[in-house]
Amino acid sequence: MISPNIIAKPNMKFSSSPGAPEVEIPPRPTAIEPQLDLIPIELRERNQWVCWRYSWERGRWNKKPINAETGIPASSTGVDTWRSFECASKAYESGNYEGIGYAFAADDP
């Protein structure tokens, strides 16, 4: 089993439990570069943005939301973990993240 403190790497082998067969991790997907200038202004004005990174979990690659300001995990439902478009786009452009995402809310227009 992979410890949460270990970063999974392509072709790394691990087993889910002692004695279980080893599984090889496939290569990390290639993220599509976002076209930030094409995102509608109505969405940019809302503070509902996160960054994300790929993370190997439960046998597949997942997009894990990250708070763009703090770098700690964000939540798709945790308003306090969302940031402005400006903050998320600057964090993405720093090269530390694989993308940005918009968190949908009940009060969206």
GROMACS elastic network, one bead per residue, 0.5 to 0.9 nm:
[ bonds ]
;  ai    aj funct       b0    kb
    1    14     6  0.60556   500
    1    15     6  0.51444   500
    1    17     6  0.55354   500
    1    18     6  0.79118   500
    2     5     6  0.81186   500
    2     6     6  0.65498   500
    2     7     6  0.85358   500
    2     8     6  0.78068   500
    2    14     6  0.66661   500
    2    15     6  0.77398   500
    2    16     6  0.74886   500
    2    57     6  0.89317   500
    3     6     6  0.54488   500
    3     7     6  0.85290   500
    4     7     6  0.76926   500
    7    55     6  0.81679   500
    7    56     6  0.82288   500
    8    11     6  0.89394   500
    8    12     6  0.68208   500
    8    25     6  0.75387   500
    8    55     6  0.76316   500
    8    56     6  0.62199   500
    9    12     6  0.54643   500
    9    13     6  0.89007   500
    9    25     6  0.69834   500
    9    26     6  0.83670   500
    9    27     6  0.74813   500
    9    28     6  0.77401   500
    9    56     6  0.86458   500
   10    13     6  0.86528   500
   10    24     6  0.76749   500
   10    25     6  0.52666   500
   10    26     6  0.53322   500
   10    28     6  0.64431   500
   11    23     6  0.89618   500
   11    24     6  0.53235   500
   11    25     6  0.51029   500
   11    26     6  0.60211   500
   11    27     6  0.69237   500
   12    23     6  0.81672   500
   12    24     6  0.56457   500
   12    25     6  0.55589   500
   12    26     6  0.82936   500
   13    22     6  0.58063   500
   13    23     6  0.53545   500
   13    25     6  0.63841   500
   14    17     6  0.88151   500
   14    21     6  0.81259   500
   14    23     6  0.54568   500
   14    24     6  0.67465   500
   14    25     6  0.80582   500
   15    18     6  0.69646   500
   15    19     6  0.76683   500
   15    20     6  0.55513   500
   15    21     6  0.57303   500
   15    23     6  0.60013   500
   15    24     6  0.89208   500
   16    19     6  0.86301   500
   16    20     6  0.62066   500
   16    21     6  0.78324   500
   16    22     6  0.76610   500
   16    23     6  0.82469   500
   17    20     6  0.53778   500
   17    21     6  0.84416   500
   18    21     6  0.86441   500
   19    22     6  0.87613   500
   23    59     6  0.85732   500
   25    28     6  0.84154   500
   25    56     6  0.80507   500
   25    59     6  0.78493   500
   25    60     6  0.81047   500
   26    29     6  0.86249   500
   26    60     6  0.84043   500
   26    61     6  0.86585   500
   27    30     6  0.88501   500
   28    31     6  0.89867   500
   28    54     6  0.73371   500
   28    55     6  0.85564   500
   28    56     6  0.83949   500
   28    61     6  0.69707   500
   29    54     6  0.78840   500
   29    61     6  0.75921   500
   30    98     6  0.86698   500
   31    34     6  0.87026   500
   31    54     6  0.87501   500
   31    98     6  0.61447   500
   31    99     6  0.71368   500
   32    98     6  0.83526   500
   32    99     6  0.78836   500
   33    36     6  0.88460   500
   33    98     6  0.80042   500
   33    99     6  0.71017   500
   34    37     6  0.87433   500
   34    38     6  0.88091   500
   34    99     6  0.67839   500
   34   100     6  0.76219   500
   35    38     6  0.56507   500
   35    39     6  0.71981   500
   36    39     6  0.55603   500
   36    89     6  0.75381   500
   37    40     6  0.81503   500
   38    41     6  0.87285   500
   39    42     6  0.84997   500
   39    43     6  0.70267   500
   39    44     6  0.69502   500
   40    43     6  0.55519   500
   40    44     6  0.64453   500
   40    45     6  0.89348   500
   41    45     6  0.61148   500
   41    46     6  0.88981   500
   42    45     6  0.55171   500
   42    46     6  0.71092   500
   43    46     6  0.54874   500
   43    47     6  0.84851   500
   43    48     6  0.82686   500
   43    85     6  0.81714   500
   43   102     6  0.79973   500
   44    47     6  0.76579   500
   44    48     6  0.85716   500
   44    49     6  0.85446   500
   44    84     6  0.74882   500
   44    85     6  0.52756   500
   44    86     6  0.78373   500
   45    48     6  0.88418   500
   45    84     6  0.75153   500
   45    85     6  0.71364   500
   46    49     6  0.78741   500
   46    83     6  0.86308   500
   46    84     6  0.66127   500
   46    85     6  0.73040   500
   47    79     6  0.87229   500
   47    82     6  0.63497   500
   47    83     6  0.50342   500
   47    85     6  0.65156   500
   47   102     6  0.89077   500
   47   103     6  0.89572   500
   48    79     6  0.73249   500
   48    81     6  0.86190   500
   48    82     6  0.50185   500
   48    83     6  0.57462   500
   48    84     6  0.63384   500
   48    85     6  0.74659   500
   48   101     6  0.84164   500
   48   102     6  0.57276   500
   48   103     6  0.51891   500
   48   104     6  0.72187   500
   48   105     6  0.80811   500
   49    67     6  0.82840   500
   49    68     6  0.78176   500
   49    81     6  0.86595   500
   49    82     6  0.51922   500
   49    83     6  0.50602   500
   49    84     6  0.57626   500
   49    85     6  0.56994   500
   49    86     6  0.89288   500
   49    87     6  0.82299   500
   49    88     6  0.61027   500
   49    89     6  0.88091   500
   49   100     6  0.70112   500
   49   101     6  0.57077   500
   49   103     6  0.59487   500
   50    65     6  0.60318   500
   50    66     6  0.57718   500
   50    67     6  0.54883   500
   50    68     6  0.56075   500
   50    69     6  0.89082   500
   50    74     6  0.70153   500
   50    75     6  0.85491   500
   50    76     6  0.85193   500
   50    81     6  0.77062   500
   50    82     6  0.56435   500
   50    83     6  0.63629   500
   50    84     6  0.83180   500
   50    85     6  0.82669   500
   50    87     6  0.88178   500
   50    88     6  0.59170   500
   50    99     6  0.86851   500
   50   100     6  0.56620   500
   50   101     6  0.52746   500
   50   102     6  0.64668   500
   50   103     6  0.72095   500
   51    64     6  0.83759   500
   51    65     6  0.57713   500
   51    66     6  0.50608   500
   51    67     6  0.63568   500
   51    68     6  0.54643   500
   51    71     6  0.86458   500
   51    74     6  0.84850   500
   51    88     6  0.59262   500
   51    89     6  0.80851   500
   51    91     6  0.74206   500
   51    92     6  0.65819   500
   51    97     6  0.63468   500
   51    98     6  0.75428   500
   51    99     6  0.56930   500
   51   101     6  0.59259   500
   51   102     6  0.87643   500
   52    63     6  0.59220   500
   52    64     6  0.52635   500
   52    66     6  0.52293   500
   52    67     6  0.83239   500
   52    68     6  0.85434   500
   52    73     6  0.88836   500
   52    74     6  0.88224   500
   52    92     6  0.86068   500
   52    97     6  0.58522   500
   52    98     6  0.59470   500
   52    99     6  0.53737   500
   52   100     6  0.57912   500
   52   101     6  0.70876   500
   53    62     6  0.80673   500
   53    63     6  0.55394   500
   53    64     6  0.54430   500
   53    65     6  0.68580   500
   53    66     6  0.73963   500
   53    96     6  0.84525   500
   53    97     6  0.54850   500
   53    98     6  0.51305   500
   53    99     6  0.68857   500
   53   100     6  0.88920   500
   54    61     6  0.60694   500
   54    62     6  0.53805   500
   54    64     6  0.60694   500
   54    65     6  0.89948   500
   54    97     6  0.87652   500
   54    98     6  0.72477   500
   55    60     6  0.82360   500
   55    61     6  0.54998   500
   55    62     6  0.52370   500
   55    63     6  0.63002   500
   55    64     6  0.63263   500
   56    59     6  0.68031   500
   56    60     6  0.55799   500
   56    62     6  0.62135   500
   56    63     6  0.89243   500
   57    60     6  0.55901   500
   57    61     6  0.62725   500
   57    62     6  0.67299   500
   58    61     6  0.83175   500
   63    98     6  0.89030   500
   63    99     6  0.89992   500
   64    73     6  0.73334   500
   64    74     6  0.79354   500
   64    75     6  0.87690   500
   65    68     6  0.89272   500
   65    72     6  0.87697   500
   65    73     6  0.59866   500
   65    74     6  0.50856   500
   65    75     6  0.63830   500
   65    76     6  0.73265   500
   65   100     6  0.83750   500
   65   101     6  0.78077   500
   66    69     6  0.86454   500
   66    70     6  0.81198   500
   66    71     6  0.57750   500
   66    72     6  0.56236   500
   66    75     6  0.77569   500
   66    81     6  0.80949   500
   66    82     6  0.87479   500
   66    97     6  0.85513   500
   66   100     6  0.89392   500
   67    70     6  0.55548   500
   67    71     6  0.51817   500
   67    72     6  0.55224   500
   67    73     6  0.58344   500
   67    75     6  0.82464   500
   67    81     6  0.55448   500
   67    82     6  0.62717   500
   67    83     6  0.71303   500
   67    88     6  0.81847   500
   68    71     6  0.57221   500
   68    72     6  0.80904   500
   68    74     6  0.84602   500
   68    81     6  0.84274   500
   68    82     6  0.76624   500
   68    83     6  0.65430   500
   68    84     6  0.86735   500
   68    87     6  0.63393   500
   68    88     6  0.50541   500
   68    89     6  0.83975   500
   68    90     6  0.84603   500
   68    91     6  0.57922   500
   68    92     6  0.79209   500
   68    97     6  0.89857   500
   68   100     6  0.86991   500
   69    72     6  0.83610   500
   69    81     6  0.88498   500
   69    82     6  0.88287   500
   69    83     6  0.71492   500
   69    87     6  0.67139   500
   69    88     6  0.75207   500
   69    91     6  0.73955   500
   70    73     6  0.85766   500
   70    81     6  0.89103   500
   71    74     6  0.84464   500
   72    81     6  0.87921   500
   73    81     6  0.80151   500
   74    77     6  0.86711   500
   74    78     6  0.70279   500
   74    79     6  0.89988   500
   74    80     6  0.85504   500
   74    81     6  0.50598   500
   74    82     6  0.70423   500
   75    79     6  0.77188   500
   75    80     6  0.86545   500
   75    81     6  0.62939   500
   75    82     6  0.78176   500
   75   103     6  0.84826   500
   76    79     6  0.78957   500
   76    81     6  0.84064   500
   76    82     6  0.83074   500
   76   102     6  0.86546   500
   76   103     6  0.55439   500
   76   104     6  0.75348   500
   76   105     6  0.88302   500
   77    80     6  0.89238   500
   77    81     6  0.85715   500
   77   103     6  0.74128   500
   77   104     6  0.80925   500
   77   105     6  0.76130   500
   78    81     6  0.54864   500
   78    82     6  0.70809   500
   79    82     6  0.54437   500
   79    83     6  0.85842   500
   79   103     6  0.85763   500
   79   105     6  0.85732   500
   80    83     6  0.80981   500
   82    88     6  0.89040   500
   82   102     6  0.87818   500
   82   103     6  0.75365   500
   83    86     6  0.82254   500
   83    87     6  0.62828   500
   83    88     6  0.65646   500
   84    87     6  0.51870   500
   84    88     6  0.62654   500
   84    89     6  0.85393   500
   85    88     6  0.51042   500
   85    89     6  0.58820   500
   85    90     6  0.83933   500
   85   100     6  0.88534   500
   85   102     6  0.86456   500
   86    89     6  0.52631   500
   86    90     6  0.60840   500
   86    91     6  0.85078   500
   87    90     6  0.53119   500
   87    91     6  0.61481   500
   87    92     6  0.86289   500
   88    91     6  0.50817   500
   88    92     6  0.60781   500
   88    93     6  0.85662   500
   88   100     6  0.64858   500
   88   101     6  0.84418   500
   89    92     6  0.50137   500
   89    93     6  0.60802   500
   89    94     6  0.86594   500
   89    99     6  0.87375   500
   89   100     6  0.70074   500
   90    93     6  0.50614   500
   90    94     6  0.63263   500
   91    94     6  0.52146   500
   91    95     6  0.74212   500
   91    96     6  0.71012   500
   91    97     6  0.73081   500
   91   100     6  0.88504   500
   92    95     6  0.57646   500
   92    96     6  0.63741   500
   92    97     6  0.52571   500
   92    98     6  0.70164   500
   92    99     6  0.62206   500
   92   100     6  0.66368   500
   93    96     6  0.77248   500
   93    97     6  0.79834   500
   94    97     6  0.76985   500
   95    98     6  0.75390   500
   97   100     6  0.77916   500
  104   107     6  0.85443   500
  104   108     6  0.68507   500
  105   108     6  0.54785   500
  106   109     6  0.87343   500
